[in-house]
């Protein structure tokens, strides 16, 4: 896995799987990048 896949593609893919009102534990570091790709209409609990 390249750095680009790790930093951009993985969080984008993970964000697509989130649904409104999900409870998620993203941890810190790379997982928090998922929030950068979430649609604004989706509300999740971190």
C-alpha positions as CSV (number, residue, x, y, z in Angstrom):
1,X,0.0,0.0,0.0
2,X,1.4,3.4,-1.0
3,X,1.4,6.5,1.2
4,X,-1.3,8.0,-1.1
5,X,-3.6,5.0,-0.6
6,X,-3.1,5.0,3.1
7,X,-3.7,8.8,3.6
8,X,-6.4,9.5,0.9
9,X,-8.0,6.4,-0.5
10,X,-8.6,4.4,2.7
11,X,-10.3,7.3,4.7
12,X,-12.4,8.1,1.6
13,X,-13.6,4.5,1.3
14,X,-14.3,4.3,5.1
15,X,-16.3,7.5,5.1
16,X,-18.6,6.2,2.3
17,X,-19.6,3.4,4.6
18,X,-20.8,5.7,7.4
19,X,-24.5,6.2,7.9
20,X,-26.4,8.9,9.8
21,X,-26.3,8.4,13.6
22,X,-23.5,5.8,13.6
23,X,-21.4,5.5,16.7
24,X,-17.8,5.2,15.6
25,X,-14.4,4.9,17.4
26,X,-11.8,6.3,14.9
27,X,-8.9,6.5,17.3
28,X,-6.2,9.0,16.6
29,X,-3.8,9.5,13.7
30,X,-4.8,8.2,10.3
31,X,-8.3,7.1,11.2
32,X,-9.3,10.6,12.1
33,X,-8.8,11.5,8.4
34,X,-12.1,9.8,7.7
35,X,-13.9,12.8,9.0
36,X,-12.4,14.9,6.2
37,X,-14.3,12.8,3.7
38,X,-17.7,12.6,5.4
39,X,-20.6,14.3,3.7
40,X,-21.9,17.3,5.7
41,X,-25.4,15.9,6.0
42,X,-24.1,12.8,7.9
43,X,-24.0,13.1,11.7
44,X,-22.0,10.6,13.6
45,X,-20.9,10.2,17.2
46,X,-17.2,9.9,17.8
